[in-house]
């Protein structure tokens, strides 16, 4: 192989003392019955800090079927309420091991002689390569909470049996190049839908855990692990059939992830906790290991991160406290990095950045491709030998997402210092919003957004409040709970979780309103709190005016309302003749149906149809009064959805247009909406921008 390291071979263990004794583990006994205990430190592989402490295995308790995991799920995916291992006798362990070995041999026999057994007709054998989801016997469940996904019949549950044997990662290394525009759009849409499914499952898993154990039980539900396990069992993880060297199709530089498991789901980094992802030499066609990606978190004393240049420390030789306790060895991921340098293979670099948010205390940003230019063995700060690698970023790539996040932070705190030129106003809303809305133009002299009155809430006609309003509301004085009047109006469940994230898109959401006795902090008043993220209207060469956020927006989070002055059809026809700019809500694409769509997880999943809403027969005039949402651009693959909401009246004909995030939106990324097809009234796309 020809290692470039001119040092002693530290892979060889020191020779033990010459004795005539019998050695057992770490104790050596001589003929004189003298015992020597050799203290050998426990070596841990280099691991990035996990998102949360992994829960241990639980006792079998009845829980929601939606998030029940098969026995093949690893321990860290099970529920955290467990019985101590000390309570299990050794005889029980031996018996379980015996049954396990018997089952394994039986399955091998059935698989090997499947065709011969089926010839007699008395044995049913599943195709071992099918990995199919087999519906199990139907059992009635005591409550509707056990079947949240069976919207067609909430009182009936169905179980699934997932194949125990799951295929491992492929040994085939490929590099994807020369993709056309249509191919890039296709892969981007695949990744977008996969991430949308993952985030929907994660949020629903947390809600079901809170229902089962109760909120505020002192333990955070690990929805990220459960969502990833369910998608893995259904074969929905991406890029498992190959190991991609270089860029992953459909993943862009700057894409942001809240959890390590999501990196595994999309195939960006295949290790749940280890910082180096590589193909082992035992699985390589040429017998040499190759690294494909690393995670740089800045939590190791010998790492140095200068953005385009990184000094990355190898793994090994650390204890559980991440302290170096012995020399590193040129093996595993360390050897894979050295071989990648030898062959000039590029690496994907993901940075873990501390970020306090409602989901986790860290985010992961994909920063592009790097190459290893140097490798050497050095004495680390702890006095032990470590392998170091110098990585340089490949030229010609878009700006790093981590640097964009730092720039957005400077804009939030010191906008004029970060960009002295270009700001037209630091708050176009004139303090009508709770947070300022910036207006920025460094391209031309267009000041058009400043000539409109900023409208925080939609203006409805007076008869909208009288029609359909019966003055009824919930009586939850301290906040709405399960089964209250407003929950029943939404089909029995609330539309949001306790963090205010949209659980599942619906045709219409009823929020608590003026006739409800619950406080403003009620979980069912999410869209009434106004703008939360600091947005910026900016001049763009591609879209005219656009909108981007200075904050990180989590998938499912509320952004703002799309406001305007509501007009009837007759009024809209008159305003159209005058050349006024109108928005037609009935033309917005039903992107709400994509959020929470579990059809690929459960075959019996039915898209929510309640509460139903009649066809909308009104337009919105934004020619004189509008808000920041009116400057969002159109996209056939949007990152923002339109959700209809009612709270200040019960007239189904005039809902509010509330905007929610379809995906995790990094700072400074443009927000986009699918405005729909050409409108039947004017023949133009229903967009005011």
C-alpha positions as CSV (number, residue, x, y, z in Angstrom):
1,X,0.0,0.0,0.0
2,X,2.9,2.3,0.7
3,X,1.9,4.5,3.7
4,X,3.5,7.9,3.6
5,X,3.9,8.1,7.3
6,X,7.6,7.7,8.3
7,X,6.9,6.8,12.0
8,X,6.9,3.6,14.1
9,X,4.2,1.2,13.3
10,X,1.8,1.8,16.1
11,X,-0.6,-0.9,14.9
12,X,1.5,-3.5,16.7
13,X,0.6,-4.0,20.3
14,X,3.5,-4.2,22.9
15,X,4.8,-7.7,23.8
16,X,3.4,-9.0,27.1
17,X,5.8,-10.0,29.8
18,X,7.2,-13.5,29.4
19,X,5.5,-15.8,31.9
20,X,4.4,-19.3,32.2
21,X,1.0,-18.3,33.3
22,X,-2.4,-18.5,31.7
23,X,-3.8,-15.1,30.8
24,X,-7.4,-14.2,31.1
25,X,-8.6,-10.9,29.7
26,X,-6.6,-8.2,31.6
27,X,-5.3,-10.4,34.5
28,X,-2.0,-12.4,34.3
29,X,-1.3,-15.0,37.0
30,X,2.3,-16.4,37.5
31,X,3.5,-19.6,39.1
32,X,4.1,-17.7,42.3
33,X,0.4,-16.8,42.3
34,X,1.2,-13.1,41.9
35,X,-1.4,-11.2,40.0
36,X,-0.6,-8.3,37.7
37,X,-3.5,-6.1,36.4
38,X,-2.6,-4.4,33.1
39,X,-4.8,-1.3,32.9
40,X,-5.8,-1.0,29.3
41,X,-7.9,2.1,28.5
42,X,-11.2,1.4,26.7
43,X,-10.8,2.8,23.2
44,X,-13.8,4.4,21.5
45,X,-14.0,5.3,17.8
46,X,-14.2,8.9,16.9
47,X,-17.8,9.8,17.1
48,X,-19.6,13.1,16.6
49,X,-21.8,14.1,19.6
50,X,-25.2,12.5,19.1
51,X,-28.3,14.7,18.8
52,X,-29.8,13.3,22.0
53,X,-28.9,10.4,24.4
54,X,-30.2,7.3,22.8
55,X,-33.1,5.8,24.7
56,X,-32.9,2.2,25.9
57,X,-35.3,-0.7,25.3
58,X,-38.7,-0.7,26.8
59,X,-41.0,-3.3,28.1
60,X,-43.8,-4.2,25.7
61,X,-46.6,-1.8,26.3
62,X,-49.6,-1.1,24.0
63,X,-48.8,2.0,21.9
64,X,-49.8,3.5,18.7
65,X,-49.4,1.2,15.8
66,X,-48.2,4.0,13.6
67,X,-44.9,4.1,15.4
68,X,-44.6,0.5,16.5
69,X,-41.3,-0.8,15.4
70,X,-40.3,-4.4,14.4
71,X,-38.1,-6.5,16.5
72,X,-35.3,-5.9,14.0
73,X,-35.0,-2.3,15.0
74,X,-31.8,-1.6,16.9
75,X,-32.0,-0.9,20.6
76,X,-31.6,2.9,20.2
77,X,-34.9,3.0,18.3
78,X,-36.9,1.4,21.0
79,X,-38.8,3.2,23.7
80,X,-36.8,4.5,26.6
81,X,-38.7,3.0,29.5
82,X,-36.9,-0.2,30.1
83,X,-36.5,-2.9,32.7
84,X,-32.9,-3.1,34.2
85,X,-30.8,-5.8,32.6
86,X,-29.8,-7.0,36.0
87,X,-33.3,-8.3,36.5
88,X,-32.9,-10.8,33.7
89,X,-31.5,-14.1,34.7
90,X,-28.7,-15.8,32.9
91,X,-30.9,-18.8,32.3
92,X,-33.4,-16.6,30.5
93,X,-30.6,-15.3,28.3
94,X,-29.4,-18.8,27.5
95,X,-33.0,-19.8,26.6
96,X,-33.5,-16.8,24.4
97,X,-30.2,-17.5,22.7
98,X,-31.3,-21.1,22.0
99,X,-34.6,-20.0,20.6
100,X,-32.9,-17.3,18.5
101,X,-30.5,-19.9,17.0
102,X,-33.3,-22.3,16.4
103,X,-35.3,-19.6,14.5
104,X,-32.3,-18.7,12.5
105,X,-31.6,-22.2,11.4
106,X,-35.3,-22.8,10.6
107,X,-35.4,-19.7,8.4
108,X,-32.3,-20.8,6.6
109,X,-33.8,-24.2,6.0
110,X,-37.1,-22.8,4.8
111,X,-35.3,-20.4,2.4
112,X,-33.1,-23.1,1.0
113,X,-35.9,-25.6,0.4
114,X,-38.7,-23.1,-0.4
115,X,-39.6,-24.5,-3.8
116,X,-39.6,-28.1,-2.6
117,X,-41.7,-27.3,0.4
118,X,-44.3,-25.4,-1.6
119,X,-44.6,-28.4,-4.0
120,X,-46.5,-30.3,-1.2
121,X,-48.9,-27.4,-0.6
122,X,-48.8,-27.6,3.2
123,X,-46.2,-24.9,3.9
124,X,-46.3,-21.3,2.9
125,X,-42.9,-19.7,2.3
126,X,-42.4,-16.0,1.7
127,X,-40.0,-15.0,-1.1
128,X,-36.8,-14.1,0.8
129,X,-35.9,-11.4,-1.7
130,X,-39.3,-9.7,-1.6
131,X,-38.9,-7.7,1.6
132,X,-42.6,-7.0,1.3
133,X,-44.8,-5.5,4.0
134,X,-47.3,-8.2,4.9
135,X,-50.6,-7.1,6.4
136,X,-51.3,-9.0,9.6
137,X,-54.6,-9.9,11.3
138,X,-56.9,-7.0,12.1
139,X,-57.5,-6.4,15.8
140,X,-60.0,-3.9,17.2
141,X,-58.3,-1.2,19.3
142,X,-59.9,0.5,22.3
143,X,-59.5,4.1,21.2
144,X,-59.1,6.0,18.0
145,X,-55.6,7.2,19.2
146,X,-54.2,3.9,18.1
147,X,-54.9,4.4,14.4
148,X,-54.2,8.0,13.5
149,X,-53.3,7.2,9.9
150,X,-56.4,5.1,9.1
151,X,-58.5,8.1,8.3
152,X,-61.0,6.0,6.3
153,X,-62.0,4.1,9.5
154,X,-60.4,5.5,12.7
155,X,-61.9,2.7,14.8
156,X,-60.0,0.0,13.0
157,X,-56.3,-0.7,13.3
158,X,-54.1,-2.8,11.1
159,X,-50.7,-4.3,11.8
160,X,-47.7,-4.9,9.6
161,X,-45.0,-7.4,9.6
162,X,-41.7,-6.2,8.2
163,X,-38.9,-8.5,7.0
164,X,-36.3,-9.1,9.7
165,X,-33.5,-9.2,7.2
166,X,-32.6,-5.8,5.8
167,X,-30.1,-5.4,3.0
168,X,-26.9,-3.6,4.0
169,X,-25.3,-0.8,2.1
170,X,-24.0,-1.5,-1.4
171,X,-20.3,-2.0,-2.0
172,X,-20.5,-0.4,-5.4
173,X,-18.8,3.0,-5.7
174,X,-20.2,5.3,-8.3
175,X,-19.8,9.0,-9.3
176,X,-22.8,10.9,-10.8
177,X,-21.8,13.4,-13.5
178,X,-23.3,15.3,-16.4
179,X,-26.9,15.5,-15.2
180,X,-29.3,17.4,-17.4
181,X,-31.7,20.1,-16.1
182,X,-34.6,17.6,-16.1
183,X,-32.6,15.0,-14.3
184,X,-31.5,17.6,-11.6
185,X,-35.1,18.6,-11.1
186,X,-36.2,15.0,-10.8
187,X,-33.6,14.1,-8.2
188,X,-34.3,17.3,-6.3
189,X,-38.0,16.5,-6.2
190,X,-37.2,12.9,-5.0
191,X,-35.0,14.3,-2.2
192,X,-37.6,17.0,-1.3
193,X,-40.4,14.5,-1.0
194,X,-38.3,12.1,1.0
195,X,-37.3,14.8,3.5
196,X,-40.9,15.9,3.6
197,X,-42.1,12.4,4.5
198,X,-39.3,12.1,7.2
199,X,-40.2,15.4,8.8
200,X,-43.9,14.6,8.8
201,X,-43.3,11.2,10.4
202,X,-41.0,12.7,13.0
203,X,-43.5,15.3,14.1
204,X,-46.3,12.7,14.2
205,X,-44.1,10.3,16.2
206,X,-43.5,13.0,18.8
207,X,-47.2,13.7,19.1
208,X,-48.0,10.1,19.6
209,X,-45.3,9.7,22.2
210,X,-46.7,12.7,24.1
211,X,-50.2,11.2,23.9
212,X,-48.9,7.9,25.3
213,X,-46.6,9.2,28.0
214,X,-48.0,12.7,28.6
215,X,-46.3,16.0,27.9
216,X,-43.7,17.3,30.3
217,X,-42.6,13.8,31.4
218,X,-39.0,14.9,31.6
219,X,-37.9,13.0,28.5
220,X,-37.8,14.2,24.9
221,X,-39.4,11.8,22.4
222,X,-37.0,10.6,19.7
223,X,-39.2,11.1,16.7
224,X,-36.1,11.4,14.5
225,X,-35.1,7.8,15.3
226,X,-38.6,6.4,14.9
227,X,-39.2,8.1,11.6
228,X,-35.9,6.9,10.1
229,X,-36.6,3.3,11.3
230,X,-40.0,3.3,9.7
231,X,-38.7,4.6,6.4
232,X,-35.8,2.1,6.5
233,X,-38.2,-0.8,7.0
234,X,-40.2,0.3,4.0
235,X,-37.1,0.7,1.8
236,X,-37.5,4.4,1.5
237,X,-33.9,5.4,2.4
238,X,-32.2,6.9,-0.6
239,X,-28.9,5.7,-2.3
240,X,-28.7,2.4,-0.4
241,X,-28.2,0.5,-3.6
242,X,-24.9,2.3,-4.3
243,X,-22.3,4.4,-2.6
244,X,-21.9,7.7,-4.3
245,X,-18.5,9.4,-4.4
246,X,-18.8,13.2,-4.8
247,X,-22.1,15.2,-5.0
248,X,-25.4,13.5,-4.2
249,X,-28.0,14.1,-6.9
250,X,-30.9,16.2,-5.5
251,X,-28.9,17.6,-2.5
252,X,-27.6,21.2,-2.9
253,X,-24.8,23.0,-1.1
254,X,-26.4,24.8,1.8
255,X,-29.1,22.2,2.5
256,X,-29.7,22.0,6.2
257,X,-30.6,19.1,8.5
258,X,-31.6,19.0,12.1
259,X,-30.8,15.3,12.8
260,X,-28.0,12.9,12.0
261,X,-30.6,10.3,11.0
262,X,-31.9,12.5,8.2
263,X,-28.4,12.5,6.7
264,X,-28.6,8.7,6.6
265,X,-32.1,8.7,5.1
266,X,-31.0,10.8,2.1
267,X,-27.6,9.1,1.8
268,X,-25.5,12.1,2.4
269,X,-23.6,10.5,5.3
270,X,-24.2,6.8,6.1
271,X,-22.9,6.7,9.7
272,X,-25.4,7.3,12.5
273,X,-22.7,8.6,14.9
274,X,-19.2,8.1,13.5
275,X,-17.7,11.2,11.8
276,X,-16.0,9.3,8.9
277,X,-18.1,7.4,6.4
278,X,-16.1,5.0,4.3
279,X,-16.2,1.8,2.3
280,X,-14.2,-0.8,4.3
281,X,-11.3,-2.6,2.6
282,X,-13.1,-6.0,3.2
283,X,-16.0,-4.8,1.0
284,X,-13.9,-3.0,-1.7
285,X,-13.3,-4.6,-5.0
286,X,-9.5,-3.7,-4.9
287,X,-9.1,-4.5,-1.2
288,X,-8.5,-0.8,-0.2
289,X,-10.9,1.3,1.8
290,X,-12.2,4.6,0.5
291,X,-13.8,7.5,2.5
292,X,-16.8,9.3,1.0
293,X,-17.8,11.9,3.6
294,X,-16.9,13.5,7.0
295,X,-18.7,15.6,9.6
296,X,-16.8,18.5,11.1
297,X,-18.4,19.6,14.3
298,X,-15.5,21.6,15.9
299,X,-15.8,19.5,19.1
300,X,-12.4,18.0,19.0
301,X,-9.3,19.7,20.3
302,X,-7.0,19.0,17.4
303,X,-9.4,20.0,14.6
304,X,-8.9,23.3,12.9
305,X,-11.7,24.7,10.7
306,X,-10.9,27.8,8.5
307,X,-13.8,27.3,6.1
308,X,-12.2,26.5,2.8
309,X,-9.3,24.8,4.6
310,X,-9.7,22.2,7.3
311,X,-7.2,20.3,9.5
312,X,-9.2,17.2,10.4
313,X,-8.1,14.8,13.1
314,X,-8.5,11.0,12.6
315,X,-10.5,8.7,14.8
316,X,-9.5,6.3,17.6
317,X,-7.6,6.5,20.8
318,X,-10.3,8.4,22.7
319,X,-12.3,7.5,25.8
320,X,-15.9,8.1,26.5
321,X,-15.2,11.7,27.5
322,X,-13.7,12.4,24.0
323,X,-10.2,12.7,25.6
324,X,-7.2,11.3,23.8
325,X,-5.9,8.4,25.9
326,X,-3.5,6.6,23.5
327,X,-2.0,6.8,20.0
328,X,-4.2,6.6,17.0
329,X,-3.7,3.8,14.4
330,X,-3.7,3.9,10.6
331,X,-6.8,1.7,10.3
332,X,-10.5,2.1,9.6
333,X,-11.5,5.6,8.7
334,X,-8.0,6.9,9.2
335,X,-6.7,4.5,6.5
336,X,-9.7,5.3,4.3
337,X,-8.9,9.0,4.4
338,X,-5.2,8.3,3.5
339,X,-6.3,6.1,0.6
340,X,-8.7,8.8,-0.6
341,X,-5.8,11.3,-0.6
342,X,-3.6,8.8,-2.5
343,X,-6.2,8.3,-5.3
344,X,-7.4,11.9,-5.3
345,X,-11.0,11.1,-4.3
346,X,-13.1,14.0,-3.1
347,X,-15.1,14.0,0.1
348,X,-18.4,15.5,1.1
349,X,-18.1,17.8,4.1
350,X,-21.0,18.3,6.5
351,X,-20.6,20.8,9.3
352,X,-22.3,20.5,12.6
353,X,-23.2,24.0,14.0
354,X,-24.5,24.8,17.4
355,X,-27.9,26.4,17.0
356,X,-30.5,26.7,19.7
357,X,-33.9,26.0,18.3
358,X,-37.1,24.2,19.2
359,X,-36.0,20.9,17.7
360,X,-32.4,20.3,18.6
361,X,-29.3,22.1,19.8
362,X,-27.3,21.6,16.6
363,X,-27.9,21.8,12.8
364,X,-25.9,20.1,10.0
365,X,-25.1,22.0,6.8
366,X,-23.8,20.4,3.6
367,X,-20.8,22.6,2.5
368,X,-19.7,20.9,-0.7
369,X,-16.7,18.8,-1.8
370,X,-13.2,18.9,-0.5
371,X,-10.0,17.0,-1.4
372,X,-7.3,15.8,1.0
373,X,-3.9,17.4,0.1
374,X,-1.8,16.2,3.0
375,X,-1.7,13.6,5.8
376,X,0.8,13.3,8.7
377,X,1.2,11.8,12.1
378,X,1.6,14.5,14.9
379,X,1.5,14.8,18.6
380,X,-1.8,16.2,19.7
381,X,-2.6,18.6,22.5
382,X,-3.2,15.7,24.9
383,X,0.3,14.4,24.2
384,X,-0.7,11.4,22.2
385,X,-0.1,10.7,18.5
386,X,-2.9,11.6,16.1
387,X,-3.3,11.5,12.4
388,X,-4.1,14.8,10.8
389,X,-5.5,15.5,7.3
390,X,-5.4,18.8,5.4
391,X,-8.6,19.3,3.3
392,X,-9.0,22.1,0.8
393,X,-12.4,23.0,-0.8
394,X,-12.7,22.4,-4.5
395,X,-13.0,25.7,-6.5
396,X,-16.1,26.6,-8.6
397,X,-18.7,25.6,-6.0
398,X,-21.5,27.8,-4.6
399,X,-20.9,29.5,-1.3
400,X,-20.8,27.4,1.8
401,X,-24.0,27.1,3.7
402,X,-22.2,27.6,7.0
403,X,-20.7,30.9,5.9
404,X,-24.2,32.0,4.7
405,X,-25.6,31.2,8.2
406,X,-22.9,33.3,9.8
407,X,-23.6,36.2,7.4
408,X,-27.4,35.9,8.2
409,X,-26.5,36.2,11.9
410,X,-24.6,39.4,11.3
411,X,-27.6,40.8,9.3
412,X,-30.0,40.0,12.1
413,X,-27.8,41.9,14.6
414,X,-25.9,44.5,12.6
415,X,-27.5,44.9,9.1
416,X,-25.8,48.2,8.2
417,X,-22.4,46.9,9.2
418,X,-22.8,43.7,7.2
419,X,-24.3,45.5,4.1
420,X,-23.8,49.3,4.2
421,X,-25.3,49.8,0.8
422,X,-28.7,48.6,-0.6
423,X,-31.2,48.9,2.2
424,X,-34.2,51.0,1.3
425,X,-35.8,50.5,4.7
426,X,-35.1,48.4,7.8
427,X,-38.8,47.8,8.4
428,X,-41.3,48.1,5.5
429,X,-44.1,47.2,7.9
430,X,-43.6,50.4,9.9
431,X,-43.6,48.3,13.2
432,X,-47.0,46.7,12.3
433,X,-45.3,43.3,12.5
434,X,-43.7,41.9,15.6
435,X,-40.4,41.6,13.8
436,X,-39.0,44.0,11.2
437,X,-39.3,43.3,7.5
438,X,-36.2,44.5,5.5
439,X,-36.3,45.9,2.0
440,X,-33.1,45.5,0.0
441,X,-32.2,46.5,-3.5
442,X,-28.6,46.6,-4.8
443,X,-29.4,46.1,-8.4
444,X,-31.4,49.1,-9.7
445,X,-33.4,52.1,-8.4
446,X,-36.8,50.4,-8.1
447,X,-38.5,51.3,-4.9
448,X,-41.9,49.9,-5.8
449,X,-42.7,48.0,-2.5
450,X,-42.5,51.2,-0.5
451,X,-45.5,52.7,-2.4
452,X,-48.0,50.2,-0.9
453,X,-49.7,50.3,2.5
454,X,-48.6,47.3,4.6
455,X,-51.5,45.1,5.5
456,X,-51.0,42.7,8.4
457,X,-54.4,40.9,8.2
458,X,-56.8,40.2,5.3
459,X,-59.8,42.5,5.0
460,X,-63.0,40.5,4.6
461,X,-66.4,42.0,3.6
462,X,-68.7,42.6,6.6
463,X,-71.2,39.9,5.6
464,X,-68.5,37.3,5.9
465,X,-68.7,37.7,9.7
466,X,-72.5,37.4,9.9
467,X,-73.0,34.5,7.6
468,X,-72.3,31.1,9.3
469,X,-71.3,32.6,12.7
470,X,-73.2,31.0,15.5
471,X,-71.1,32.4,18.4
472,X,-69.9,29.0,19.5
473,X,-66.5,28.2,20.9
474,X,-64.6,26.0,23.3
475,X,-64.6,26.5,27.1
476,X,-61.0,25.5,27.8
477,X,-60.0,28.3,30.2
478,X,-56.4,27.1,30.6
479,X,-55.8,26.0,27.0
480,X,-57.4,23.5,24.7
481,X,-57.0,19.8,25.4
482,X,-57.8,16.6,23.5
483,X,-61.5,16.2,22.8
484,X,-62.6,19.8,23.3
485,X,-65.1,21.5,21.0
486,X,-62.5,23.0,18.7
487,X,-60.7,19.7,18.3
488,X,-63.9,18.1,17.3
489,X,-64.4,20.7,14.6
490,X,-61.0,19.6,13.1
491,X,-62.0,16.0,13.0
492,X,-61.0,15.0,16.6
493,X,-57.4,16.0,16.5
494,X,-55.5,19.3,16.6
495,X,-53.8,20.5,13.5
496,X,-50.6,21.5,15.4
497,X,-48.2,19.9,17.8
498,X,-47.1,21.6,21.1
499,X,-44.3,23.5,19.3
500,X,-46.8,25.0,16.8
501,X,-45.7,22.8,13.8
502,X,-48.3,21.7,11.3
503,X,-49.0,17.9,11.8
504,X,-50.8,17.2,8.5
505,X,-52.2,19.4,5.8
506,X,-56.0,19.6,5.7
507,X,-58.6,21.2,3.4
508,X,-59.4,23.6,6.2
509,X,-58.2,24.2,9.8
510,X,-60.5,25.7,12.5
511,X,-58.4,27.6,15.1
512,X,-59.8,28.9,18.3
513,X,-61.4,32.3,17.8
514,X,-63.2,35.2,19.5
515,X,-65.9,33.0,20.9
516,X,-63.4,30.6,22.6
517,X,-62.5,31.0,26.3
518,X,-58.9,29.7,25.9
519,X,-56.0,32.1,26.3
520,X,-53.9,33.5,23.5
521,X,-51.2,30.9,24.3
522,X,-53.5,28.1,23.3
523,X,-51.9,25.5,21.0
524,X,-54.8,26.0,18.5
525,X,-54.0,29.7,17.8
526,X,-50.7,29.2,15.8
527,X,-51.4,31.4,12.8
528,X,-52.8,34.3,14.9
529,X,-49.5,35.3,16.4
530,X,-48.3,36.9,13.3
531,X,-44.8,37.0,11.7
532,X,-42.1,35.3,13.8
533,X,-39.1,35.1,11.4
534,X,-37.2,38.0,10.2
535,X,-37.9,38.3,6.4
536,X,-36.3,40.4,3.8
537,X,-37.8,41.6,0.5
538,X,-35.0,41.8,-2.0
539,X,-34.5,42.7,-5.7
540,X,-33.7,39.7,-7.9
541,X,-32.6,39.5,-11.5
542,X,-34.5,36.3,-11.9
543,X,-37.8,36.9,-10.2
544,X,-38.1,40.7,-9.9
545,X,-38.8,40.9,-6.2
546,X,-38.4,38.0,-3.9
547,X,-38.5,37.1,-0.2
548,X,-35.9,35.3,1.9
549,X,-35.6,34.7,5.6
550,X,-32.8,35.8,7.8
551,X,-33.8,33.0,10.3
552,X,-33.8,29.3,9.9
553,X,-37.3,28.1,9.3
554,X,-38.2,24.6,10.3
555,X,-40.4,22.3,8.2
556,X,-44.0,22.6,9.2
557,X,-43.6,26.0,10.9
558,X,-45.9,28.9,10.3
559,X,-44.4,31.8,8.3
560,X,-47.1,34.5,7.7
561,X,-50.5,35.2,6.2
562,X,-51.0,36.0,2.6
563,X,-53.1,39.2,2.9
564,X,-55.1,41.4,0.7
565,X,-58.6,43.0,0.3
566,X,-61.2,40.3,-0.5
567,X,-63.5,40.9,-3.5
568,X,-66.5,39.1,-4.9
569,X,-66.5,37.7,-8.4
570,X,-68.4,40.8,-9.7
571,X,-66.1,43.2,-8.0
572,X,-63.1,41.3,-9.3
573,X,-64.3,41.7,-12.9
574,X,-64.5,45.4,-12.4
575,X,-61.1,45.7,-10.8
576,X,-59.6,43.5,-13.6
577,X,-60.8,46.0,-16.2
578,X,-59.0,48.7,-14.3
579,X,-55.7,46.8,-14.5
580,X,-55.5,46.1,-10.8
581,X,-53.4,43.2,-9.4
582,X,-55.6,40.4,-8.1
583,X,-54.9,37.1,-6.5
584,X,-57.3,34.1,-6.9
585,X,-57.0,31.7,-4.0
586,X,-58.8,28.9,-5.8
587,X,-55.8,28.7,-8.1
588,X,-53.3,27.8,-5.5
589,X,-52.1,24.3,-5.9
590,X,-53.1,21.9,-3.1
591,X,-49.6,21.5,-1.7
592,X,-51.1,21.1,1.8
593,X,-51.9,17.5,0.7
594,X,-48.2,16.7,0.4
595,X,-47.4,17.6,4.0
596,X,-48.1,14.6,6.1
597,X,-48.8,12.3,3.2
598,X,-48.1,8.8,4.5
599,X,-49.4,6.8,1.5
600,X,-45.9,5.3,0.9
601,X,-45.8,4.2,4.6
602,X,-49.3,2.8,4.9
603,X,-51.3,1.4,2.0
604,X,-54.6,2.3,3.6
605,X,-53.7,6.0,4.1
606,X,-56.4,8.3,2.8
607,X,-55.8,12.0,2.3
608,X,-57.7,14.1,4.8
609,X,-61.0,15.4,3.4
610,X,-62.5,16.8,6.6
611,X,-63.2,19.6,7.4
612,X,-64.4,20.1,3.8
613,X,-64.5,23.5,2.1
614,X,-66.6,24.6,-0.9
615,X,-64.9,26.0,-4.0
616,X,-63.6,29.5,-3.3
617,X,-65.3,32.1,-5.3
618,X,-63.5,35.3,-4.4
619,X,-60.4,37.3,-5.3
620,X,-57.9,39.3,-3.3
621,X,-56.9,42.8,-4.4
622,X,-53.2,43.5,-3.6
623,X,-52.9,46.6,-5.8
624,X,-52.9,49.1,-2.9
625,X,-52.5,47.1,0.3
626,X,-50.4,44.0,0.7
627,X,-47.8,42.4,3.0
628,X,-44.5,40.6,2.5
629,X,-46.1,37.4,1.3
630,X,-47.2,39.1,-2.0
631,X,-43.6,39.2,-3.1
632,X,-42.9,35.5,-2.8
633,X,-42.1,34.0,-6.2
634,X,-43.7,31.2,-8.1
635,X,-42.1,27.7,-8.2
636,X,-43.3,24.3,-9.4
637,X,-41.2,22.8,-6.5
638,X,-42.0,25.3,-3.8
639,X,-40.8,25.3,-0.2
640,X,-43.9,27.0,1.2
641,X,-47.5,25.7,1.2
642,X,-50.9,27.5,1.5
643,X,-53.2,26.3,4.2
644,X,-56.7,27.6,4.6
645,X,-57.6,28.6,8.2
646,X,-60.7,30.0,10.0
647,X,-60.6,31.7,13.4
648,X,-62.4,35.1,13.4
649,X,-65.5,33.9,11.7
650,X,-67.1,30.6,10.6
651,X,-67.9,31.4,6.9
652,X,-66.4,28.6,4.9
653,X,-66.4,30.8,1.8
654,X,-63.8,33.2,3.1
655,X,-60.8,31.5,4.8
656,X,-57.5,33.0,5.6
657,X,-54.5,32.0,3.5
658,X,-51.8,30.9,5.9
659,X,-48.3,30.0,4.7
660,X,-46.3,27.1,6.3
661,X,-42.8,25.8,5.4
662,X,-42.8,22.6,3.4
663,X,-39.1,21.9,4.2
664,X,-36.3,23.1,6.4
665,X,-35.5,26.5,4.8
666,X,-31.9,27.8,5.5
667,X,-31.3,31.5,6.0
668,X,-31.0,33.6,2.9
669,X,-32.8,31.0,0.7
670,X,-35.7,32.4,-1.3
671,X,-39.2,31.5,-0.4
672,X,-41.5,30.2,-3.1
673,X,-45.2,29.3,-3.6
674,X,-47.0,27.2,-6.2
675,X,-49.5,29.8,-7.5
676,X,-51.2,27.2,-9.7
677,X,-52.2,27.1,-13.3
678,X,-53.5,29.9,-15.6
679,X,-56.6,31.5,-14.0
680,X,-59.9,31.0,-15.8
681,X,-60.9,34.7,-15.3
682,X,-57.9,36.4,-16.8
683,X,-55.8,33.7,-18.5
684,X,-52.8,34.9,-16.5
685,X,-50.9,33.1,-13.8
686,X,-52.3,34.1,-10.4
687,X,-49.3,35.9,-9.2
688,X,-48.9,39.6,-8.3
689,X,-45.1,39.6,-8.5
